[in-house]
């Protein structure tokens, strides 16, 4: 006697097959999502491109970032500083505004964007406010980044077109640790005495729950006669910088 499956049995059979296929088929790649994040932190000294911005003293910092799932991003970041007053101006804060676009072609990642350094009420003879365009290429752990000012750089007269070349790499050491070596060259156009090379070696630790710590050995070959505090200390001398940041 020939058996004929009922519609209910057919549905149950197809459901079982579908479940089995779902368990064996590779999972689809997750769709990219847009993110909004914030960060606050403190550092034993604020160094930028190897030069102390805080007179070798501690600094408070914080910012916010929005990254679109398509690769575009914008952000704002700020830090307490002292170099503006040391240079004869006013103001004790740096505010950075930036935006750009990240994308990948094969195994190579690219990042292009614009960065505005704002020093409110700096009142220097040549404004410290600076605009830069930048582009970066990342292959494996290594990133090469080039930045160029569209006007005067950080208060240097007749310095339009100054550039900064940055070579760095990020190595995952496991257990939340990372090691980042860095080498850079700051060229100050028409102010050759202020051009210099900087270097850094940073050990980072992801402590979980958004908390991260870092210890960095930072130095430059910048001349003490050109980069110094009112007390005569070189702001580009080698030193250990400790930091703690909370992201949420």
Rosetta blueprint (number, residue, H / E / L):
1 X L
2 X L
3 X L
4 X L
5 X L
6 X L
7 X H
8 X H
9 X H
10 X H
11 X H
12 X H
13 X H
14 X H
15 X H
16 X H
17 X H
18 X H
19 X H
20 X H
21 X H
22 X H
23 X H
24 X H
25 X L
26 X L
27 X L
28 X L
29 X L
30 X L
31 X L
32 X L
33 X L
34 X L
35 X E
36 X E
37 X E
38 X E
39 X E
40 X E
41 X E
42 X E
43 X E
44 X L
45 X L
46 X L
47 X E
48 X E
49 X L
50 X L
51 X E
52 X E
53 X L
54 X L
55 X L
56 X L
57 X L
58 X L
59 X E
60 X E
61 X E
62 X E
63 X E
64 X E
65 X E
66 X E
67 X E
68 X L
69 X L
70 X L
71 X L
72 X E
73 X E
74 X E
75 X E
76 X E
77 X E
78 X E
79 X E
80 X E
81 X L
82 X L
83 X H
84 X H
85 X H
86 X H
87 X L
88 X L
89 X L
90 X L
91 X L
92 X L
93 X E
94 X E
95 X E
96 X E
97 X E
98 X E
99 X E
100 X E
101 X E
102 X E
103 X E
104 X E
105 X E
106 X L
107 X L
108 X E
109 X E
110 X E
111 X E
112 X E
113 X E
114 X E
115 X E
116 X E
117 X E
118 X E
119 X L
120 X L
121 X L
122 X L
123 X L
124 X L
125 X L
126 X L
127 X L
128 X L
129 X L
130 X E
131 X E
132 X E
133 X E
134 X E
135 X E
136 X E
137 X E
138 X E
139 X E
140 X L
141 X L
142 X E
143 X E
144 X E
145 X E
146 X E
147 X E
148 X E
149 X E
150 X L
151 X L
152 X L
153 X L
154 X L
155 X L
156 X L
157 X L
158 X L
159 X L
160 X L
161 X L
162 X L
163 X E
164 X E
165 X E
166 X E
167 X E
168 X E
169 X E
170 X L
171 X E
172 X E
173 X E
174 X E
175 X L
176 X L
177 X E
178 X E
179 X E
180 X E
181 X E
182 X E
183 X E
184 X E
185 X E
186 X E
187 X E
188 X L
189 X L
190 X L
191 X L
192 X H
193 X H
194 X H
195 X L
196 X E
197 X E
198 X E
199 X E
200 X E
201 X E
202 X E
203 X E
204 X E
205 X E
206 X E
207 X E
208 X E
209 X L
210 X L
211 X E
212 X E
213 X E
214 X E
215 X E
216 X E
217 X E
218 X E
219 X E
220 X E
221 X L
222 X L
223 X L
224 X L
225 X L
226 X L
227 X L
228 X E
229 X L
230 X L
231 X L
232 X L
233 X L
234 X E
235 X L
236 X L
237 X L
238 X L
239 X E
240 X E
241 X E
242 X E
243 X E
244 X E
245 X E
246 X E
247 X E
248 X L
